[in-house]
Amino acid sequence: MFKLARYLKHFKKEVILGPLFKLTEAVFELIVPLVMARIIDVGIPSGDTGYILRMGGLMVLLGVAGLGFALTCQYFAARASQGFGTLVRNDLFRRINSFSHREIDRFGTPSLITRITNDINQLQVAVAMLIRLVIRAPFLIIGSVVMALLLDWQLSLVFLVAAPLVALVLYLVMSRSVPYYRTIQKKLDRISLITRENLEGVRVIRAFSKQKEEEKRFDEASDDLAATSVRVGKISALLNPLTYVIMNLAVVAIIWFGGMRVDAGALSQGQIIAFVNYMSQILLALVVVANLVVLFTKASACAARVNEVLETEASVKEEHSGPAAPAAGKDTPRIEFRNVSFSYGDEGDYALQNISLTIAPGETVGIIGGTGSGKSTLVNLIPRFYDATVGEVLVDGVNVKKYPFSQLRRQIGIVPQRAVLFAGTLRENMRWGKADASDEEIAKALSIAQAADFVQKLPQGYDTAILQGGKNLSGGQKQRLTIARALVGSPPILILDDSASALDFATDAALRKALRRETKDMTVLMISQRANTVKGADKIVVLDDGGIAGIGSHEELFETCGVYREICLSQLSGEEVGR
């Protein structure tokens, strides 16, 4: 948690003044038993009603003033804790957005969501308690002991015996509960994962009637979390009973030995009441300390998880802030892979190996291969979603590592395998690649993507609301809109990563025809498992087990590449193969 304390420097006033107001309230609270003692020892024996009323008024005044100081502290604590949480959350989100796909894959989406929500909420509560109670509670304990020593040092020995016993209980409970809270946060990640999978895959789950199995899986994860929480709860639950037992025994000792001191004339009855009040204050303060131990134990586990994200450096970084100067020669390839190999893990097998490939400006290239052959991995290296482990990837003759992200990715229109749309209007979704795109540019992109017909039938046209994830659209409609979104602004490079899988063959053919007609100067990479989709490309790259099995036209590869021939014969008729 100390590493995150740097965020509190923005709230120095609140962090300093808040505890000061709380300390002032605690001072007033320490004075109250002395006033009560004076009422008992002076006012009541003499029957002085005026004195009793004056002292009673003083107690009310101390209470009202203490309430005012406490509310002021609460205000400062709220400002600091909420501001702290906002700053940490913003930095955490900014850090997550800087991650490459590698880091996102390592942490997992459910875990990152839990860290940016639940974990930071716990930290906010910890900051609020830090300002309100962390200084007040120890001050009350120490102040009560000091006041007791001033009243009668012999009787205050009871305090000095009770305090170490309570401290021992706190240490034993804390040392055993801390590991459990770290485990609880991981099990929360597990529940978040199952919940996310069920919400996103609800149609599949219902299609296979797997509701009961998923309920059982969720129940098992929930029960596992509950069992761990109960286990740590049992340990934490020992705090209050044990501290109460110790403190109540201390009160009994004060009354017992205090009675002897009163009989001996060394103490007054009012002072004994003051002693009991101070012991009660210590008891309440120790209960607060016990709860703070639990709270800060949870916060410590959460802080470790937040720091893990904040301290993780992205494996793909901008190495140059200034714009790159692409080569302008006619012979310069638009995209070039120079002996590229790539591995997802530091010591894992290569997903791509020894890839050398040149793609000219305006060329349409089909990339085909079996499942897991490395098609998507290959194109993900171009916009630097991942960096090549070995070799170089160049765009316009410049290594992609020398481009600022914005300059590189502005040149590339990408349609991922999974069609993703965002909540908002259709027009807002179309303008992701070009914020100032006109309706004419959007209309052209929709026409090429074969989406114009169904968009025209929408009740509000471009202003039609798109639900989260495009839930109010079919799979084919979403794919066509994501293709149109990539085409808006006419990027020099267009990557279609198996983006026509939900389209029927007629629409797929019309899309390919429109792309060839309307994007003559655009370099198009079409990744597909359909031979029909890539057979008309200027050049086809066949991947097999991470390596290039063949490069050439449809006719050349059918004659020379066994992998391509096998794919064609499994999908096309004899007439289609020869066409």
N, C-alpha and C positions, 0 to 999 in steps of 0.2 A: 504493500500500500504506500510505502514511502516514495516509491518511484512516481506515483500519481499525484503526490503532494504538490508538484510543480504547477498543477492547474489551479491551486488555491491562491497563487500569487496575484491573480486577477481580483481576488476578493479579500485583500488585506484588511480593509476597514471592518468587514463583517467578521472575519476570523479573530480580530483583536478585540473589537468592541463587544461582540456577542458574549464571549466568556467573561469579560469584565462586568457586564450587567448581571450575568448569572452569579458571579462571585459576590456582588453586592447584595443580591437576594439571599445568598447563603449566609452572609454576615448578619443580616436581619434575622434570619432563622436561628442563628446561634444566640442572638440576644434574647429571644423570646423566653427560653427557660429561666434566664436570670430575672426577667420581669415577673414571671410566674412565682419564682422563689420569694421575691420581695412582697408580692401580694399575700403569700401564705405566712411569711415570717413577720411582716410589719402590719399590713392592713387588717388581716383577719383577727390576730390577737388583740389589737387595740380597738377594733370595731370602727375604724376610720373609713366610713363609706366613701368620702370624697377621695381619699388616697386610692382606694380600690378602683373607683371609677376612672381616676386619672391614669392609673397603671393599665386598666382594661382598655382605655382609649388609645394608650401608647401601643398596646398589642395589636389593636385593629389597624392603627396607622402603619405599623411595621408590616402587617399582612397586606394592606392595600399597596404600599410602596413596593413590597416584594413582588406582588402580582404584576405591577407595571413594569418592573425591571425584567421579569420573566417573559412577558409578552414581547418586549423589545428584543430580547435575546432570540426569541422564537422567530421574529421577523428577520433578523440578520441570518439566523441558521437556515431559514427557508430560501433566502436570496442566494446564499453561498452554495447550499447543496444543489439547488436546481440549476444554478449557473455552472457549477462544477460538472454536473451530469451532462448538461448541454455541450460543454466544451469537449469532454471526453468522448461523448457519443459522436460529435462531429468529426473529431480526429480519427476515431475508430472507423467510421464510415469512409472517410477520406483514404485511410490506409487500406481498407478492404478494396476500394475502387482502384487502388494502385497495383493490386496483386495481379499477377499473370494467372492463367488458367491453372498452372501448377500449384500455386498456393491455395487457390479456391478448392481444388481437388483434395488437397491435404487436410484442410480444416473441415470441409464439408459445410454445405449451406445451412442445415439445421443448427449446427454448433455456432456458426457465426451469428445467426439470428438470436440465439439464446444469449450470447455474449453482449450483443448490442442492446438487448432489452432487459432481460432478467438480471444479468450480472451488474449492469450499470445502475439499475434501480436499487440493488442492494448497496452499492457504493454510495449512492445519494443518501440513503438512510444513514449510513455510517458517518458521512460528513455532518449531517444534521445532528446526530448524537454526539459527535466529536465536539461541536461547538456548544451544545446545550448541557451535556452531562459529564463529559470526560474530565473536565477540570473541577466542576461543581462537586461531584461525588467524592473524589479523594479529599477535596478541601473540607467538606462537611465531616468526613471521618477524622482527619487530622485536627480540624478545629474543635470538634467535640472532645477529642482526647485532651487537647491543650486546655480547654475550658474546665474539664474535669480535674486536671492536674492543678489548676489554679484554685479550685474549690477545696480539694483535699487530695494530696498526692498519695496517701496510703490507700484510700478507697479506689483511687483510679488505677491501682495495680490490676484490678479486675479487667479493665480495658486492655491493658498491655498483655494480658494472658489470652484474652479472647481474639484479638486482632491477628496474631500469627496463625491461630487455628483456622480462622476464616480464610486467610491467605493460602494456607496449605490446601484447603478444600478447593479453592478456585484453581490453583495450579493443577491439581490432580484431574479435575473435570476438563479443563481446557486442553491439557496434553493428550487426553483420550478422545476428545470430540473433534479436534482439528482435522485429522485424516478423513473422518466420515463426511465432513462438509465438502471436501474436494471430490469425494466419490459421488455425493448427491448431485453436484453440478454436472458431472459426466452422465449420470442417469437421466437428468433433465434433458440433455442433448439427445439421448436415445428416444425419449418420449416425443420430443420435437420432430425427430426424424420420422418416426412411425406416423405421427399426425400429418406431417407434410405429404408423405407418400399416399396416405389414405385420401386426403383432400384432392390431391392432383390426379390420383388414379381411381377416383370413385366410380367412373363408368366401367373400367376394366374389372374392378372388384365386384360390382353388381352383375356384370355380364357373366362372370364365372361363379356367381353365388358364393363368394368368399367372405361375406360379411361376418359370419360366425368365427372363421379362422382369424380374420383381422381383429375382431373384438377380443379373441383369446390372446393374440399377440400383444395388443395394447394392454390388456389386463395384466399379463405377465410382467411387462415393463413397468406398469403402474404399481403393481404389487411389490416388485423389486425395489422401486423407489420408496414406497411406503414402509417396507421392512427396514430399509437403511435409515429412513427418517425416524421411525419408532425407536430403533436401536440407539441412535444418537440422542433422541428425545429423552429416553430413559436415563442416559448419562447426564444430560443437561438438567433433567428434572430433579436430580439430587442436590443441585445448588441451593434452591430456596429452602427445602426442609433442613438440610444440614446447617446452613447459616442461621435459620430461625432457631434451631435447637441450641446452637452455641450462644446466640445472643440472648435467648430467653433464660438460659442457665446463668448468663452473666447478670441479667436483671435480678434473678433470684438471689445471686450472691451479693449484689449491691444492696438489696433490701435487707438481707440477713445481716451482713457486716455493717451496713449503714445504721440499722437499728441499734446495734451495739455502740456505734459511735455517737448516736443521739443520746442514748442512755448515759454515756460518759460525758456528755456536754461538749463534745468536739465538733458536732455538726448540728444544724437545725433541720427541722422537718422540710422546710422549703428547699434546702440544698439537696436533700435526698430526692425530692421530686425533680429537681433540676438534673441530678445524676441520671434518673430513670429516663427523662426526656432526651438527654444526650445519648443514652444508650439506644433509645428508639430511633433517633436520627441516624446513628451509626448503622443500625439494623436496616433501615430503609435505604440508606446509601449503599450498603453492601449488596442488597437485593438488586439495586440499579447496576452496580458493578458486575454482578453475576449475569444479568441480562446483556450488559454491554460486552461481556466476554463472548457470549454466544453470538451476538450481532457481529462483532469484529472478527470472530473466527470465520463466519460465513463470508464477510466482506474480504477477508484475506484470500480465501479461495477464489472469489470472484476477481479480485485484483490481479491475481496470478494469471488467470485466463485472459483478462483484458490486456495485460502487459505482454503476454505471449503473442497476441496479434499485433500490438503496437511495435514490438521489437522485431517482428519478422520482416525481413527485407524482400522486396519483390525480386524474383530471379530475372525478370525482364525489365530493364531500366532504360530511361532515355539517356543516352550517352552524349548527345549533342543537343544543345538548346537552340542553336541557330539553324535556319533552314538549310537543307542540303541542296546542292546544285546538280540536278540530273544531267546526264550526258545527252546531247541533242543530236548525235549522229544518226543517220538513217540505218546504219548497220548495228546500232545498239539494241540488244534485246530488251523487250519490255520487262520480262521476268527471266531470271537465270538461277538455276541451282547448280552450285559447283561442289561436287563430291560431298553431298550433304548426308549426314547420319544423325539420327535423333533417338533419344531414349527418354521415357517418361520418368524413370527413377535414376538415382545417381549410379546405381550398380545393376540396373535392370538390363534386359535384352533390348536391342535396338528395334524400335518400331519402324524405322526407316534406315536403309543402309546403302551408302554409296550411290546417292541419287545425283545424276548430272543431267540437266534438262534445260533447253533454251526455248523460250516462247517469244515470238516476234510481235511487234505492235499490230493490232487489228486482227490477230489470229484467233480462231476459235479452236480450243483444245478440249477434247474429251478425255476424262480420266476414269478408267473403269477397272474393276478388280473384285475379287470376292470379299466377303465380310471379314474385316480385320486386316485387310491388305495394306492399309495405311493411306487411303485416299484423303480422308478428312484431315489426318495429321499433316499430310504434305501441304495442303492449302492453308492450314492454320499457321504455318511458318512464314507465309508472305506478309500478313499484317502484324506479325510478331505477337501472336497470342502465346506462342512458345518460341524460344530461341533454339536454333540448330545446335546440337551437341558438338558436331564436327562439320566443318565446311562453311560455305557462305551462301546466303540467299540475297540476290540483287534485284532491285527494281530500277529500271532506266539506268543501268550501269553502276548504281550506287548500293553499297551494302545496306540492307534494311536497318542495321544497328546505327547507322549514321543519320537516319531521318528522325526528327521529332515525331512523336506519335501522331499528333494532329495532322502534320503534312503527309505522313505515310498513309494513314487510314482515310484521309480525305480523297485519296486517289483510288480507293478501293470500295466497290459496292459489294456487300456480302449478304448472301441469303443462306442462313444456317439450315442444317437438317431439320431442326425443330422450329416450326413457324412460331415466332413470338411477336405478339402485338401488345400494346400498352393501353391502359384505361385512358380515355379521351376521345376526341372526335377522329374521324377517318382522316381529315385534313392534317390534324396534328401528327398523326402517325406517319403520314406521307412526307412530312417535312423534317424527319429525323436526320436525313442526309444533307438537306439544304434548307436552312431555317426560313429563307425568304423565297422559297419556290412558289411560282405563280400557279394559278389554277390550270393554265395551259400546259405547263410542264408536268403537273400531276396527271392531267388528262392523257398526255402522250405516254407517260409511264404506265398508266392503267391500261391503255390500249395495247401496248406491247405485251404486257403481262396477261392479257386476255381477261382482265377484270372489269373492263368498262361496262359491259352489258349488265352484270349484276349490281354494280355500283349505281348505275342510272335508275335501277328499280328500287333502290333504297328510299325510304320515305323522305329523308332529309338530305340526300345526296352526300356531299363531302362533310356535312355537319352531323352526320349520323354518329351517335355515340357508340364507341367500341368498349365492350365490357372488359374487365381485367382478363388478360390472356386471350382475348378474342372469343370469349365463351358464346357470344351470340352469332358466331359465324361457323360455317362448316370447315373441315380440314382443307379442302381444295380452295375455298375462298380465302382462308388465311394464308395459304402458300402463295396464291396469286398476288395478294396485297403485299406480302413481304418482298416478292420479286419486284413489284412496282416501286416499293419504298427504296430498294437498292438502285433502281434505274433513275430515280429523280435526281436531277443534277448531272446526268450523263458522266459517271466516273470513268476514267481511262481503263480501269480494270474491273471486271464483273466476275464474281465467284458464285456459282450456283452449286451448293453442296447438297446434292441429292434433293433439290428443292421442288421437284415435280412428282414426287412419289405418290402424292394424293390426287394427282390429276389423271383424268382419263386419257387414253391414247390420242384421241382427236384433239383435245385441248393441248396436250403435250406437243403434238406435231405443229399445231398452229403457233404455239409459243416459240418453238425453235425457228420456225419460218419468219416470224416477226422479228426475232432477235437478229437473224442474219440480214434481214432487210433494213432494219432501223439502227443497227449498231455496228456499222461497217468499220468505224475507226476505233471501236472498243475491243480490248482484249478480253475474251470470254473463256472462263474455265468452267466446264460442265462436269461435275462429278456425279456419276450415276452407276447403278447396277444394271440398268437397262441398255442392252446393246443398241436398240432402236434409237435411243436418245443421243448416243455419241457417234453413231456410224456416219453421219453427215458432216462431222467436224473436219476442219482442215488437217488436224493431226490428232491421233489417239495415243494416249499413254496407258499402257497396261501394267498394273501393279500386281505383284504376287508376293505375299509374305514379306512386305517391306522393301522389296527391290523392284526395279524396272524389268518386266518380262519382255517388253517390246514397245517400239515407238514407230508409228507410221499411219498410213491411211487404212480404211476398213479393208480394202481389197488386199493390200500388202500384209496386214496382220493376219487376215484369215488364212493366208497361204503359209506364213512363216512363224506365227506365234501359236503354240498349242493351247495356252491358257485362254487366249482370245477366241480361238476357234471353238473351244469347249463351251465358253459362255454363249457364243452366237448359236451354236447348234441346240443348246438347251432352251433358247428363248425364241428363235426365229425359224420360220419355215424355209424350205429350200429356195423358194422364189424371193423371199425377203433377204436372204443372205446374199444372193447374187445381184440384188437391185442396186 
